[in-house]
Amino acid sequence: MPQAITAFLESTGFEDAIRNAISLGGDSDTLAAITGSIAEATYGIPDDIRDKALSYLDQPLRDAYQRWEAYLVGRGAAKR
């Protein structure tokens, strides 16, 4: 966990934070997931990265994601 925080603190943006975490090696997928969660809260997720990630989902999963996002935005818990 401290490595994930360090990867975030030394970053200049969302993608940079993820790259920092991956470059640490070890359990890099877990470190990147934790770092990404922290970075998203600060930087947001760039549209190009968000769109690329969503493009890998099949339509039912994409629909479920969009309903969840709309629910969160409606509650004031998330911004798009």
PDB file as gemmi writes it, atoms N, CA and C in Angstrom:
CRYST1    1.000    1.000    1.000  90.00  90.00  90.00 P 1                      
ATOM      1  N   MET A   1       0.807  -1.203   0.000  1.00  0.00           N  
ATOM      2  CA  MET A   1       0.000   0.000   0.000  1.00  0.00           C  
ATOM      3  C   MET A   1       0.852   1.269   0.000  1.00  0.00           C  
ATOM      4  N   PRO A   2       1.912   1.383   0.793  1.00  0.00           N  
ATOM      5  CA  PRO A   2       2.724   2.603   0.739  1.00  0.00           C  
ATOM      6  C   PRO A   2       3.279   2.872  -0.659  1.00  0.00           C  
ATOM      7  N   GLN A   3       3.610   1.809  -1.409  1.00  0.00           N  
ATOM      8  CA  GLN A   3       4.132   1.998  -2.761  1.00  0.00           C  
ATOM      9  C   GLN A   3       3.084   2.638  -3.663  1.00  0.00           C  
ATOM     10  N   ALA A   4       1.824   2.237  -3.505  1.00  0.00           N  
ATOM     11  CA  ALA A   4       0.750   2.802  -4.319  1.00  0.00           C  
ATOM     12  C   ALA A   4       0.582   4.286  -4.023  1.00  0.00           C  
ATOM     13  N   ILE A   5       0.681   4.649  -2.772  1.00  0.00           N  
ATOM     14  CA  ILE A   5       0.562   6.063  -2.389  1.00  0.00           C  
ATOM     15  C   ILE A   5       1.741   6.857  -2.946  1.00  0.00           C  
ATOM     16  N   THR A   6       2.931   6.293  -2.862  1.00  0.00           N  
ATOM     17  CA  THR A   6       4.109   6.960  -3.412  1.00  0.00           C  
ATOM     18  C   THR A   6       3.977   7.139  -4.917  1.00  0.00           C  
ATOM     19  N   ALA A   7       3.504   6.103  -5.614  1.00  0.00           N  
ATOM     20  CA  ALA A   7       3.315   6.203  -7.064  1.00  0.00           C  
ATOM     21  C   ALA A   7       2.370   7.348  -7.400  1.00  0.00           C  
ATOM     22  N   PHE A   8       1.326   7.514  -6.610  1.00  0.00           N  
ATOM     23  CA  PHE A   8       0.397   8.625  -6.820  1.00  0.00           C  
ATOM     24  C   PHE A   8       1.057   9.964  -6.497  1.00  0.00           C  
ATOM     25  N   LEU A   9       1.698  10.065  -5.344  1.00  0.00           N  
ATOM     26  CA  LEU A   9       2.275  11.343  -4.915  1.00  0.00           C  
ATOM     27  C   LEU A   9       3.347  11.856  -5.872  1.00  0.00           C  
ATOM     28  N   GLU A  10       4.008  10.945  -6.562  1.00  0.00           N  
ATOM     29  CA  GLU A  10       5.060  11.333  -7.502  1.00  0.00           C  
ATOM     30  C   GLU A  10       4.537  11.516  -8.923  1.00  0.00           C  
ATOM     31  N   SER A  11       3.225  11.502  -9.102  1.00  0.00           N  
ATOM     32  CA  SER A  11       2.643  11.581 -10.441  1.00  0.00           C  
ATOM     33  C   SER A  11       2.234  12.997 -10.812  1.00  0.00           C  
ATOM     34  N   THR A  12       2.055  13.184 -12.113  1.00  0.00           N  
ATOM     35  CA  THR A  12       1.591  14.471 -12.638  1.00  0.00           C  
ATOM     36  C   THR A  12       0.212  14.365 -13.271  1.00  0.00           C  
ATOM     37  N   GLY A  13      -0.345  13.173 -13.289  1.00  0.00           N  
ATOM     38  CA  GLY A  13      -1.662  12.958 -13.889  1.00  0.00           C  
ATOM     39  C   GLY A  13      -2.080  11.514 -13.700  1.00  0.00           C  
ATOM     40  N   PHE A  14      -3.287  11.180 -14.169  1.00  0.00           N  
ATOM     41  CA  PHE A  14      -3.832   9.837 -13.993  1.00  0.00           C  
ATOM     42  C   PHE A  14      -2.938   8.773 -14.632  1.00  0.00           C  
ATOM     43  N   GLU A  15      -2.639   8.945 -15.915  1.00  0.00           N  
ATOM     44  CA  GLU A  15      -1.832   7.942 -16.609  1.00  0.00           C  
ATOM     45  C   GLU A  15      -0.438   7.836 -16.006  1.00  0.00           C  
ATOM     46  N   ASP A  16       0.144   8.945 -15.645  1.00  0.00           N  
ATOM     47  CA  ASP A  16       1.470   8.937 -15.024  1.00  0.00           C  
ATOM     48  C   ASP A  16       1.456   8.150 -13.717  1.00  0.00           C  
ATOM     49  N   ALA A  17       0.394   8.305 -12.938  1.00  0.00           N  
ATOM     50  CA  ALA A  17       0.280   7.564 -11.675  1.00  0.00           C  
ATOM     51  C   ALA A  17       0.258   6.059 -11.932  1.00  0.00           C  
ATOM     52  N   ILE A  18      -0.538   5.636 -12.913  1.00  0.00           N  
ATOM     53  CA  ILE A  18      -0.619   4.209 -13.255  1.00  0.00           C  
ATOM     54  C   ILE A  18       0.737   3.700 -13.731  1.00  0.00           C  
ATOM     55  N   ARG A  19       1.374   4.467 -14.588  1.00  0.00           N  
ATOM     56  CA  ARG A  19       2.696   4.060 -15.093  1.00  0.00           C  
ATOM     57  C   ARG A  19       3.717   3.959 -13.955  1.00  0.00           C  
ATOM     58  N   ASN A  20       3.669   4.896 -13.031  1.00  0.00           N  
ATOM     59  CA  ASN A  20       4.568   4.825 -11.867  1.00  0.00           C  
ATOM     60  C   ASN A  20       4.357   3.526 -11.101  1.00  0.00           C  
ATOM     61  N   ALA A  21       3.104   3.172 -10.865  1.00  0.00           N  
ATOM     62  CA  ALA A  21       2.795   1.958 -10.103  1.00  0.00           C  
ATOM     63  C   ALA A  21       3.278   0.705 -10.830  1.00  0.00           C  
ATOM     64  N   ILE A  22       3.042   0.654 -12.133  1.00  0.00           N  
ATOM     65  CA  ILE A  22       3.457  -0.517 -12.913  1.00  0.00           C  
ATOM     66  C   ILE A  22       4.972  -0.656 -12.905  1.00  0.00           C  
ATOM     67  N   SER A  23       5.668   0.466 -12.953  1.00  0.00           N  
ATOM     68  CA  SER A  23       7.136   0.417 -13.023  1.00  0.00           C  
ATOM     69  C   SER A  23       7.772  -0.095 -11.735  1.00  0.00           C  
ATOM     70  N   LEU A  24       6.995  -0.143 -10.660  1.00  0.00           N  
ATOM     71  CA  LEU A  24       7.540  -0.639  -9.393  1.00  0.00           C  
ATOM     72  C   LEU A  24       7.794  -2.138  -9.415  1.00  0.00           C  
ATOM     73  N   GLY A  25       7.104  -2.856 -10.308  1.00  0.00           N  
ATOM     74  CA  GLY A  25       7.254  -4.304 -10.364  1.00  0.00           C  
ATOM     75  C   GLY A  25       6.509  -4.978  -9.232  1.00  0.00           C  
ATOM     76  N   GLY A  26       6.822  -6.224  -8.980  1.00  0.00           N  
ATOM     77  CA  GLY A  26       6.122  -6.970  -7.931  1.00  0.00           C  
ATOM     78  C   GLY A  26       4.674  -7.200  -8.318  1.00  0.00           C  
ATOM     79  N   ASP A  27       3.786  -6.992  -7.395  1.00  0.00           N  
ATOM     80  CA  ASP A  27       2.350  -7.178  -7.631  1.00  0.00           C  
ATOM     81  C   ASP A  27       1.800  -5.916  -8.294  1.00  0.00           C  
ATOM     82  N   SER A  28       2.307  -5.626  -9.492  1.00  0.00           N  
ATOM     83  CA  SER A  28       2.037  -4.336 -10.126  1.00  0.00           C  
ATOM     84  C   SER A  28       0.580  -4.136 -10.507  1.00  0.00           C  
ATOM     85  N   ASP A  29      -0.158  -5.214 -10.802  1.00  0.00           N  
ATOM     86  CA  ASP A  29      -1.569  -5.011 -11.148  1.00  0.00           C  
ATOM     87  C   ASP A  29      -2.360  -4.520  -9.938  1.00  0.00           C  
ATOM     88  N   THR A  30      -2.062  -5.053  -8.774  1.00  0.00           N  
ATOM     89  CA  THR A  30      -2.741  -4.597  -7.555  1.00  0.00           C  
ATOM     90  C   THR A  30      -2.309  -3.180  -7.197  1.00  0.00           C  
ATOM     91  N   LEU A  31      -1.016  -2.904  -7.285  1.00  0.00           N  
ATOM     92  CA  LEU A  31      -0.529  -1.552  -7.002  1.00  0.00           C  
ATOM     93  C   LEU A  31      -1.156  -0.535  -7.951  1.00  0.00           C  
ATOM     94  N   ALA A  32      -1.252  -0.898  -9.237  1.00  0.00           N  
ATOM     95  CA  ALA A  32      -1.846   0.019 -10.215  1.00  0.00           C  
ATOM     96  C   ALA A  32      -3.331   0.229  -9.945  1.00  0.00           C  
ATOM     97  N   ALA A  33      -4.036  -0.811  -9.508  1.00  0.00           N  
ATOM     98  CA  ALA A  33      -5.459  -0.664  -9.184  1.00  0.00           C  
ATOM     99  C   ALA A  33      -5.655   0.291  -8.008  1.00  0.00           C  
ATOM    100  N   ILE A  34      -4.835   0.143  -6.990  1.00  0.00           N  
ATOM    101  CA  ILE A  34      -4.936   1.024  -5.818  1.00  0.00           C  
ATOM    102  C   ILE A  34      -4.538   2.449  -6.198  1.00  0.00           C  
ATOM    103  N   THR A  35      -3.422   2.573  -6.903  1.00  0.00           N  
ATOM    104  CA  THR A  35      -2.960   3.894  -7.330  1.00  0.00           C  
ATOM    105  C   THR A  35      -3.987   4.559  -8.229  1.00  0.00           C  
ATOM    106  N   GLY A  36      -4.570   3.783  -9.140  1.00  0.00           N  
ATOM    107  CA  GLY A  36      -5.581   4.330 -10.045  1.00  0.00           C  
ATOM    108  C   GLY A  36      -6.797   4.853  -9.313  1.00  0.00           C  
ATOM    109  N   SER A  37      -7.187   4.172  -8.258  1.00  0.00           N  
ATOM    110  CA  SER A  37      -8.329   4.638  -7.463  1.00  0.00           C  
ATOM    111  C   SER A  37      -8.028   5.973  -6.794  1.00  0.00           C  
ATOM    112  N   ILE A  38      -6.825   6.100  -6.281  1.00  0.00           N  
ATOM    113  CA  ILE A  38      -6.430   7.363  -5.649  1.00  0.00           C  
ATOM    114  C   ILE A  38      -6.325   8.462  -6.709  1.00  0.00           C  
ATOM    115  N   ALA A  39      -5.681   8.137  -7.824  1.00  0.00           N  
ATOM    116  CA  ALA A  39      -5.478   9.128  -8.885  1.00  0.00           C  
ATOM    117  C   ALA A  39      -6.805   9.583  -9.487  1.00  0.00           C  
ATOM    118  N   GLU A  40      -7.757   8.673  -9.635  1.00  0.00           N  
ATOM    119  CA  GLU A  40      -9.065   9.037 -10.201  1.00  0.00           C  
ATOM    120  C   GLU A  40      -9.755  10.076  -9.341  1.00  0.00           C  
ATOM    121  N   ALA A  41      -9.635   9.941  -8.039  1.00  0.00           N  
ATOM    122  CA  ALA A  41     -10.278  10.893  -7.131  1.00  0.00           C  
ATOM    123  C   ALA A  41      -9.665  12.288  -7.248  1.00  0.00           C  
ATOM    124  N   THR A  42      -8.407  12.362  -7.641  1.00  0.00           N  
ATOM    125  CA  THR A  42      -7.719  13.648  -7.750  1.00  0.00           C  
ATOM    126  C   THR A  42      -7.746  14.207  -9.169  1.00  0.00           C  
ATOM    127  N   TYR A  43      -7.381  13.368 -10.141  1.00  0.00           N  
ATOM    128  CA  TYR A  43      -7.219  13.830 -11.514  1.00  0.00           C  
ATOM    129  C   TYR A  43      -8.439  13.571 -12.395  1.00  0.00           C  
ATOM    130  N   GLY A  44      -9.293  12.633 -11.988  1.00  0.00           N  
ATOM    131  CA  GLY A  44     -10.329  12.154 -12.899  1.00  0.00           C  
ATOM    132  C   GLY A  44      -9.697  11.183 -13.886  1.00  0.00           C  
ATOM    133  N   ILE A  45     -10.516  10.537 -14.679  1.00  0.00           N  
ATOM    134  CA  ILE A  45     -10.008   9.620 -15.697  1.00  0.00           C  
ATOM    135  C   ILE A  45     -10.108  10.331 -17.040  1.00  0.00           C  
ATOM    136  N   PRO A  46      -8.999  10.466 -17.761  1.00  0.00           N  
ATOM    137  CA  PRO A  46      -9.056  11.126 -19.065  1.00  0.00           C  
ATOM    138  C   PRO A  46     -10.041  10.410 -19.996  1.00  0.00           C  
ATOM    139  N   ASP A  47     -10.749  11.188 -20.797  1.00  0.00           N  
ATOM    140  CA  ASP A  47     -11.769  10.619 -21.676  1.00  0.00           C  
ATOM    141  C   ASP A  47     -11.216   9.540 -22.593  1.00  0.00           C  
ATOM    142  N   ASP A  48     -10.003   9.731 -23.133  1.00  0.00           N  
ATOM    143  CA  ASP A  48      -9.464   8.734 -24.054  1.00  0.00           C  
ATOM    144  C   ASP A  48      -9.228   7.395 -23.359  1.00  0.00           C  
ATOM    145  N   ILE A  49      -8.772   7.422 -22.127  1.00  0.00           N  
ATOM    146  CA  ILE A  49      -8.552   6.181 -21.382  1.00  0.00           C  
ATOM    147  C   ILE A  49      -9.889   5.552 -21.012  1.00  0.00           C  
ATOM    148  N   ARG A  50     -10.831   6.361 -20.553  1.00  0.00           N  
ATOM    149  CA  ARG A  50     -12.168   5.866 -20.207  1.00  0.00           C  
ATOM    150  C   ARG A  50     -12.823   5.215 -21.426  1.00  0.00           C  
ATOM    151  N   ASP A  51     -12.790   5.906 -22.566  1.00  0.00           N  
ATOM    152  CA  ASP A  51     -13.431   5.385 -23.776  1.00  0.00           C  
ATOM    153  C   ASP A  51     -12.783   4.084 -24.239  1.00  0.00           C  
ATOM    154  N   LYS A  52     -11.463   4.009 -24.164  1.00  0.00           N  
ATOM    155  CA  LYS A  52     -10.761   2.781 -24.570  1.00  0.00           C  
ATOM    156  C   LYS A  52     -11.138   1.619 -23.650  1.00  0.00           C  
ATOM    157  N   ALA A  53     -11.167   1.868 -22.342  1.00  0.00           N  
ATOM    158  CA  ALA A  53     -11.541   0.811 -21.394  1.00  0.00           C  
ATOM    159  C   ALA A  53     -12.967   0.334 -21.654  1.00  0.00           C  
ATOM    160  N   LEU A  54     -13.883   1.265 -21.873  1.00  0.00           N  
ATOM    161  CA  LEU A  54     -15.276   0.881 -22.133  1.00  0.00           C  
ATOM    162  C   LEU A  54     -15.418   0.117 -23.440  1.00  0.00           C  
ATOM    163  N   SER A  55     -14.543   0.374 -24.407  1.00  0.00           N  
ATOM    164  CA  SER A  55     -14.638  -0.314 -25.701  1.00  0.00           C  
ATOM    165  C   SER A  55     -14.370  -1.812 -25.574  1.00  0.00           C  
ATOM    166  N   TYR A  56     -13.719  -2.234 -24.500  1.00  0.00           N  
ATOM    167  CA  TYR A  56     -13.446  -3.656 -24.294  1.00  0.00           C  
ATOM    168  C   TYR A  56     -14.636  -4.404 -23.692  1.00  0.00           C  
ATOM    169  N   LEU A  57     -15.630  -3.683 -23.185  1.00  0.00           N  
ATOM    170  CA  LEU A  57     -16.799  -4.321 -22.576  1.00  0.00           C  
ATOM    171  C   LEU A  57     -17.814  -4.691 -23.642  1.00  0.00           C  
ATOM    172  N   ASP A  58     -18.478  -5.840 -23.465  1.00  0.00           N  
ATOM    173  CA  ASP A  58     -19.577  -6.148 -24.374  1.00  0.00           C  
ATOM    174  C   ASP A  58     -20.758  -5.236 -24.018  1.00  0.00           C  
ATOM    175  N   GLN A  59     -21.745  -5.184 -24.903  1.00  0.00           N  
ATOM    176  CA  GLN A  59     -22.826  -4.217 -24.742  1.00  0.00           C  
ATOM    177  C   GLN A  59     -23.588  -4.352 -23.423  1.00  0.00           C  
ATOM    178  N   PRO A  60     -23.936  -5.569 -22.964  1.00  0.00           N  
ATOM    179  CA  PRO A  60     -24.644  -5.649 -21.679  1.00  0.00           C  
ATOM    180  C   PRO A  60     -23.835  -5.066 -20.508  1.00  0.00           C  
ATOM    181  N   LEU A  61     -22.535  -5.309 -20.481  1.00  0.00           N  
ATOM    182  CA  LEU A  61     -21.707  -4.734 -19.413  1.00  0.00           C  
ATOM    183  C   LEU A  61     -21.591  -3.221 -19.554  1.00  0.00           C  
ATOM    184  N   ARG A  62     -21.469  -2.749 -20.794  1.00  0.00           N  
ATOM    185  CA  ARG A  62     -21.401  -1.302 -21.017  1.00  0.00           C  
ATOM    186  C   ARG A  62     -22.699  -0.632 -20.564  1.00  0.00           C  
ATOM    187  N   ASP A  63     -23.827  -1.269 -20.878  1.00  0.00           N  
ATOM    188  CA  ASP A  63     -25.127  -0.735 -20.446  1.00  0.00           C  
ATOM    189  C   ASP A  63     -25.213  -0.685 -18.921  1.00  0.00           C  
ATOM    190  N   ALA A  64     -24.764  -1.754 -18.261  1.00  0.00           N  
ATOM    191  CA  ALA A  64     -24.787  -1.793 -16.795  1.00  0.00           C  
ATOM    192  C   ALA A  64     -23.905  -0.686 -16.223  1.00  0.00           C  
ATOM    193  N   TYR A  65     -22.732  -0.497 -16.812  1.00  0.00           N  
ATOM    194  CA  TYR A  65     -21.840   0.577 -16.362  1.00  0.00           C  
ATOM    195  C   TYR A  65     -22.514   1.937 -16.515  1.00  0.00           C  
ATOM    196  N   GLN A  66     -23.143   2.168 -17.657  1.00  0.00           N  
ATOM    197  CA  GLN A  66     -23.775   3.465 -17.903  1.00  0.00           C  
ATOM    198  C   GLN A  66     -24.942   3.712 -16.948  1.00  0.00           C  
ATOM    199  N   ARG A  67     -25.700   2.677 -16.624  1.00  0.00           N  
ATOM    200  CA  ARG A  67     -26.781   2.833 -15.640  1.00  0.00           C  
ATOM    201  C   ARG A  67     -26.198   3.164 -14.262  1.00  0.00           C  
ATOM    202  N   TRP A  68     -25.125   2.489 -13.885  1.00  0.00           N  
ATOM    203  CA  TRP A  68     -24.479   2.742 -12.590  1.00  0.00           C  
ATOM    204  C   TRP A  68     -23.935   4.169 -12.537  1.00  0.00           C  
ATOM    205  N   GLU A  69     -23.291   4.597 -13.601  1.00  0.00           N  
ATOM    206  CA  GLU A  69     -22.755   5.954 -13.653  1.00  0.00           C  
ATOM    207  C   GLU A  69     -23.887   6.983 -13.547  1.00  0.00           C  
ATOM    208  N   ALA A  70     -24.986   6.757 -14.258  1.00  0.00           N  
ATOM    209  CA  ALA A  70     -26.130   7.677 -14.195  1.00  0.00           C  
ATOM    210  C   ALA A  70     -26.701   7.723 -12.783  1.00  0.00           C  
ATOM    211  N   TYR A  71     -26.765   6.583 -12.127  1.00  0.00           N  
ATOM    212  CA  TYR A  71     -27.252   6.524 -10.747  1.00  0.00           C  
ATOM    213  C   TYR A  71     -26.361   7.360  -9.828  1.00  0.00           C  
ATOM    214  N   LEU A  72     -25.053   7.183  -9.956  1.00  0.00           N  
ATOM    215  CA  LEU A  72     -24.122   7.929  -9.106  1.00  0.00           C  
ATOM    216  C   LEU A  72     -24.190   9.426  -9.378  1.00  0.00           C  
ATOM    217  N   VAL A  73     -24.261   9.797 -10.636  1.00  0.00           N  
ATOM    218  CA  VAL A  73     -24.350  11.216 -10.983  1.00  0.00           C  
ATOM    219  C   VAL A  73     -25.644  11.799 -10.430  1.00  0.00           C  
ATOM    220  N   GLY A  74     -26.725  11.043 -10.516  1.00  0.00           N  
ATOM    221  CA  GLY A  74     -28.008  11.495  -9.985  1.00  0.00           C  
ATOM    222  C   GLY A  74     -27.977  11.718  -8.483  1.00  0.00           C  
ATOM    223  N   ARG A  75     -27.162  10.970  -7.803  1.00  0.00           N  
ATOM    224  CA  ARG A  75     -27.023  11.117  -6.345  1.00  0.00           C  
ATOM    225  C   ARG A  75     -25.985  12.169  -5.975  1.00  0.00           C  
ATOM    226  N   GLY A  76     -25.337  12.728  -6.963  1.00  0.00           N  
ATOM    227  CA  GLY A  76     -24.302  13.719  -6.684  1.00  0.00           C  
ATOM    228  C   GLY A  76     -22.994  13.102  -6.236  1.00  0.00           C  
ATOM    229  N   ALA A  77     -22.856  11.788  -6.428  1.00  0.00           N  
ATOM    230  CA  ALA A  77     -21.669  11.079  -5.952  1.00  0.00           C  
ATOM    231  C   ALA A  77     -20.561  11.011  -6.994  1.00  0.00           C  
ATOM    232  N   ALA A  78     -20.857  11.381  -8.217  1.00  0.00           N  
ATOM    233  CA  ALA A  78     -19.846  11.298  -9.266  1.00  0.00           C  
ATOM    234  C   ALA A  78     -20.115  12.374 -10.297  1.00  0.00           C  
ATOM    235  N   LYS A  79     -19.049  12.790 -10.953  1.00  0.00           N  
ATOM    236  CA  LYS A  79     -19.174  13.763 -12.029  1.00  0.00           C  
ATOM    237  C   LYS A  79     -18.637  13.133 -13.292  1.00  0.00           C  
ATOM    238  N   ARG A  80     -19.204  13.471 -14.383  1.00  0.00           N  
ATOM    239  CA  ARG A  80     -18.717  12.995 -15.676  1.00  0.00           C  
ATOM    240  C   ARG A  80     -18.126  14.152 -16.404  1.00  0.00           C  
TER     241      ARG A  80                                                      
END                                                                             
